[in-house]
Amino acid sequence: MSWVRVWIHMVFSTKSREPFLTDGIRQKVFSHIMENAKKKEIRLAIVNGYTDHAHCLLALNKDITVAKAAQLIKGESAFWINKQGLTNQKFMWQDDYWAVSVGERDFKTVFDYIKNQEEHHRKKSFAEEYESMLKQWG
């Protein structure tokens, strides 16, 4: 019997970093992503973000790759956002994403970081955060 749990911190942004995820829809979108992840058997511990991006902390299982998880989360949520008419323009996520593995002992730190995204981005923009991640992780 296989047992796999590989935690991944994944970040992806809206197309052209448009601030589509306003206060009025952001939590609806993130709640939907959580519900959809359960249906797709993706173990998503938390999803949160700000106006132009989302962070997910998810555990891969034996049947899913990082690329497949990103495709399932991003593709379905963009379809749902457009179907619900939550934005004035067609909603799209950027094709690319950032992902890094997270050790069990760092899980709570990353979880809390994702949980506090709104507060975090009052001090630091997504562009500044992204540059910092690239420097930290190469």
Secondary structure by P-SEA (a helix, b strand, c coil): cbbbbbbbbbbbbccccccccccccaaaaaaaaaaaaaaacccccccccccccccccccccccccaaaaaaaaaaaaaaaaaaaccccccccccccbbbbbbcccaaaaaaaaaaaaaaaaacccaaaaaaaaaaaac
